[in-house]
Amino acid sequence: MLPDVPTVVELGLPELVTDTWYGLLAPKGTNPQIIERLNREITKIMKTNETKVRLEKQGVTPLWSSTAEFADFIKNDYEKWSKLASTNNMKFN
């Protein structure tokens, strides 16, 4: 969209490359059976052609994972950005 604007990688900042992601979270202590059922049902919805088409029209690539994979993803994402903030003396209020 902006061919004359350099990417963050071109600016020498590859650690700033990121994607926007969305997920559904439940309160701590929620029954694991409820979490697994929600994951199964949401996965069914995400795999429908109607959902894929709607999301792709918005530039979104639908993905899904197991609850454990999603927990790991969140943990790793948090660690990545925490490290970057700490390394650069960033503080958030």
N, C-alpha and C positions, 0 to 999 in steps of 0.2 A: 504493500500500500504506500510506503514511503521509501522509494528506492534510493534516495540520496541520504537517508538517515542510517548511520552504521548500527549494526546489531551490538549487543553487549559483548559478544564474543569478539567481534571486530575491534571493539574498544579495549580488548585485553582483560575482560572481566567474565571469564567463563563460569565462575562460581555463582553468578547472578542469573543464570539461565533457569527458568522455572516454568511450570505449567499451573494453570488454575485447576483445582479439583474440588469436587463436591462429594459429600458422603453423609450418611445418616448415622447419628450417634444416639446412644441411649444412656440414661443415668447409670452411674456406677451402682453395682449391686443388682442390676436387672437380671432376672432369671435367664441363664444361658439358653434354655430351650426356647424362650421368647425371641432372643437375639437370633438364634439359628433359623427359626421360622420366618422372622422378618427378612433375613438374608435370602432364604429360599424364594420367598414371594417376590421380593424386589428383583432378584436375578431373573425370574420368569418374565417380569415386566420389561426389564432392560433388554432381554433377548427378543422381544417382539419386533417385528418389522416396523410397526407404527411408531414405536418409541425411537428406534434407530433413525428413521427418516426424520422425525420431528427434531431430534437432537442434532443430527447432521446438518439440517437446514440452518441451525444456529451456530454452526462451526464447532460443535461438541462431538468428540469421539466417545461413545459410551463404553465404559469398562466396568467390570465388577470383579470381586474377589471373595475369598473366604473371609470370615471375621478375623482370623488370625493374621492373614496377609494384610488386611486393612490396618489392623493394630500395628503391625510392623512398619507399614508405610508411614503412618502418622508419626510413630516414634522416630524413624529415620529422617523424615522431613523436619521435625522439631529439632533434632540434633544438628542437622545441616545448618539451619538458620540461626540456631543458638550459637554455634561455633563461629559463624560468619559475624554475627553481632558482637560477640565477645572479642574476636580478633581485631575488630575495628572500633572497639570501645564505644559501641552503640548502647544507649539506654532507652528503654521504653517506659512511658508513664501510663 
